[in-house]
Every structure is written in structure tokens, then in C-alpha cells.
Amino acid sequence: MLRVIVRGAHNSSAARQALIEKIIRVDHAGELGADRIYAGQLAVLKGSSVGSVIKKMWDEEKEHLDTMEKLAAKHNVPHTVFSPVFSVAAYALGVGSALLGKEGAMACTIAVEELIGQHYNDQLKGDHLIL
């Protein structure tokens, strides 16, 4: 079951809804970007020694993106208007990093996953929490 908990100094329901929308919109954009990066990497490295690893990571990202899609629908949060741009740019980043070879793809993946992890940790440390 998906539920949202917002805590902190956000007393009005309008402020609470604005915070929920901001968090979901930003997190959705991040998960969309990660999904498209893996899609681009797999397009290049599908038959390589790291193809199955990238496929597994992409499958996990699909689940994360699906979760964000469900949260966005549940809380009536529209995606950012930049989603099409993010999608194309992230796919290009995935392709570009994969064209550098498996080391380039893995360096990109590590950097993106660390950034996403830090972002979620920052959210948990902040005055709000989404579950």
C-alpha cells in the first residue's frame, strides 16, 4: 500500500499538498531519468559482458518508476513539463556513456545511483518524508 506522510512545520493543507507535489514531481523525474539512462545503455551494450547486469538494474528502475507513477496518480501530481526533455537527454546520456565502453557505462551508473541515493537520504533527513 502506498501512503504519504508529511511531517514538519507545514501546517496548512495547501502547503502540505504543495510539498507532496514537489517531492513526487522531482522524484518521478529522477526515476524517469534513471530508467532512460539504462535503456540507452542497454541499447548499446545488450550483447556485451555487462548486458545482463544493465538489464537487471534497468528492471529495478522500472519498479521504482512504476512506484512514482502510482504515487503521482494517487496524489494527482502532474509530471514535470520537462519530462520529454529529461527522457531524451537521459537516453542520450545512457547511449553516450555506453559508447565509451562498459567502464564508461558503469561510471555513469555509479554516479547516477550515488546522486539518487544522496537525494533520498537528504529527503529523509529533512522536514518531510514520503513512504
C-alpha positions in Angstrom: 0.0 0.0 0.0 1.3 3.4 -0.9 0.9 6.2 1.5 2.3 9.6 2.1 3.4 11.0 5.4 4.4 14.7 5.6 5.7 16.0 8.8 7.2 19.3 9.9 6.2 22.9 10.0 3.7 22.6 7.1 0.5 23.4 8.9 -1.8 24.3 6.1 -3.3 21.7 3.7 -2.2 23.9 0.8 1.4 23.9 1.9 1.2 20.2 2.6 -0.1 19.5 -0.9 2.5 21.8 -2.5 5.2 19.9 -0.7 3.8 16.5 -1.7 3.6 17.7 -5.3 7.2 19.0 -5.3 8.6 15.8 -3.8 6.7 13.5 -6.1 7.4 15.5 -9.2 11.2 15.7 -8.5 11.5 12.1 -7.5 9.5 11.0 -10.6 11.8 13.0 -12.9 14.8 11.3 -11.3 13.4 7.8 -11.7 12.4 8.6 -15.3 16.0 9.8 -15.9 17.5 6.6 -14.4 15.1 4.4 -16.4 16.0 6.2 -19.7 19.8 6.0 -18.9 19.6 2.3 -18.5 17.5 2.0 -21.7 20.2 3.8 -23.6 23.0 1.8 -22.1 21.3 -1.5 -22.9 20.6 -0.4 -26.5 24.4 -0.3 -27.0 25.7 -3.0 -24.6 22.9 -5.6 -24.9 25.2 -8.4 -26.2 28.2 -7.5 -24.1 29.5 -9.0 -20.8 27.7 -6.3 -18.8 24.4 -6.5 -20.7 22.7 -8.8 -18.2 23.8 -6.6 -15.3 22.4 -3.5 -17.0 19.2 -5.3 -17.8 18.8 -6.3 -14.1 19.5 -2.7 -12.9 17.0 -1.4 -15.5 14.3 -3.8 -14.3 14.8 -2.5 -10.8 14.5 1.1 -12.1 11.3 0.2 -13.9 9.8 -0.8 -10.5 11.0 2.5 -9.0 9.4 4.4 -11.8 6.2 2.4 -11.5 6.1 3.3 -7.8 6.5 7.0 -8.6 3.8 6.8 -11.3 1.4 5.3 -8.7 2.2 8.0 -6.2 1.7 10.7 -8.8 -1.7 9.3 -9.8 -2.8 8.8 -6.2 -1.9 12.3 -5.2 -3.0 13.8 -8.5 0.5 15.2 -9.2 1.3 16.0 -12.9 4.7 15.1 -14.2 7.1 18.0 -14.8 6.6 19.7 -18.2 10.3 18.9 -18.8 9.7 15.1 -18.8 10.1 14.8 -22.6 13.4 16.7 -22.5 14.7 14.7 -19.5 13.7 11.5 -21.2 15.6 12.2 -24.4 18.6 13.7 -22.6 18.9 10.7 -20.2 18.6 8.2 -23.1 21.4 10.1 -24.9 23.5 10.0 -21.7 23.0 6.3 -21.5 23.9 5.8 -25.1 26.9 8.1 -24.8 28.3 6.5 -21.7 27.8 3.0 -23.2 29.7 4.1 -26.4 32.7 4.8 -24.1 32.6 1.1 -23.2 31.5 -0.9 -20.2 33.7 1.2 -17.9 32.0 4.4 -19.1 28.6 2.9 -18.7 29.4 1.7 -15.2 31.0 5.1 -14.2 27.8 6.8 -15.3 25.6 4.3 -13.4 27.6 4.7 -10.2 27.5 8.5 -10.4 23.7 8.5 -11.0 22.9 5.9 -8.3 25.0 7.8 -5.8 23.3 11.1 -6.6 19.8 9.5 -6.3 20.8 7.8 -3.0 22.0 11.1 -1.6 18.8 12.9 -2.8 16.6 10.3 -1.0 18.8 10.5 2.1 18.5 14.2 2.1 14.7 13.9 1.9 14.7 11.5 4.9 16.8 13.9 6.9 14.7 16.9 6.0 11.4 18.0 7.5 9.4 15.7 5.2 9.1 12.0 4.5 7.3 10.1 1.8 6.6 6.4 2.0 
